[in-house]
Amino acid sequence: MHLETLAVHAAQRPDPATGAIAPPISLSTTFERDPSGAYSRGFEYGRDANPNRAALEEAMALLEGGEVAAAFSSGMAAANAVFQALAPGDRVVAPNDAYMGVGKLLREVFRPWGLEVVFVDMDDLAQVRAALSTPTRLVWLETPSNPLLKVTDIAAVAALAKARGAAVACDNTWCTPVFQRPLDLGVDLVVHATTKYLGGHHDVLGGMVVAKAATPLFKRIRELQIQAGAVPSPFEAWLTLRGIRTLPVRMRAHADHAMAVAHFLDAHPAVEIVHYPGLSTHPGHEVAARQMRAFGGMLSFQVKGDRAEAMAVAARVQLFTRATSLGGVESLIEHRASVEGPTTKTPENLLRVSVGLEHADDLCADLDQALRGSFARIGP
């Protein structure tokens, strides 16, 4: 069945009580026991399970091609559960340009807790191979990376990891299963911030772990979901599932608009470089073309100038909103280094862009007027 059909129909059933096509929101925190004492309808307590959360997990497992899924209250809660499912003393290999929140989590929480964490350049297979020469429990991938959009060869890294007995988890937030299916490329766990494209409207917070199979590692993640209780509310699960219904259509528009914006910026005299794997000049373009169905709605670019110049460009936009996050219908822009703080490795002249669903010509015109103010001070 095609993904567009799955997105519309996954976990979608008319309500048996009323025939309602839109699923009801089940707000109850507790559920009735049978006279025998059993819970034959599958629900006991809201932290353990909820009808809306169960439907969302079912849909995400189907979309990613996995067997099981666990929903969390945020993307970071999902990532936290993956790392906490390991044991003190276990070794993790992660990308040196991972999302700043994941990097901080590994350095500031899980290293002191007892995990051994090694950061490598994931688009350099020699570095990955060297890191895996020491026994490793988990390899964490993020591709394209945030915010430099480096591309990791998922299948190649997964093969190296499996040969050494390591599990592989991949953050698929930016691509979604519409554009990239890591489980088909050898990955064991796929992680999402459902806050982003899956919800799609900047109005819901959530996370997800999808597993190829119900392995002991996933079962431990499920235990942590229930026991630690970092679960989404029924309404958040309902909103996310509603967002999934239109995900394939939205993602195609995001990618089409991002490609147009990337080509525009790539030719602009005030732009130093554009980071977007859809450009043939991008170092990871060949790998991205092989493992992605399209190149996504995220890009970043570096202006000609310094931090002040980049901040000035961001201040002059009219259609873009200066805000953190991504994946909604509105286009966003931000100076990433100032968000990441003093330890950032992100270039100071870089702006990260989440390309929304506005007309691409209008977005390009907005960036042009913002950049021309910059370019006037750089030179002819």
Buried (B, 14 or more C-beta within 10 A) or exposed (E): EEBBEBBBEBBBEEEEEEEEEEBEBBEEEEBEEEEEEEBEEEBBEBBBBBBBBBBBBBBBBBBBBBBBBBBBBBBBBBBBBBBBBBEEEBBBBBBBBBBBBBBBBBBEEBEEEEBBBBBBBBBEBEBBBEBBEEEBBBBBBBBBBBBBBBBBBBBBBBBBBBEBEBBBBBBBBBBBBBBBBBBBBBBBBBBBBBBBBBBBBBEBBBBBBBBBEEBEBBBBBBEBBBEBEBBBBBEBBBBBBBBBBBBBBBBBBBBBBBBBBBBBBBEBEBBEBBBBBBBEEBEBBEBBBEBBBBBBBBBBBBBBBEBEBBBBBBEBBEBBBEBEBBBBBBBBBBBBBBEBEEEBEBBBBBBBBBBBBBEBEEBBBBBBEBBBBBBEEEEE
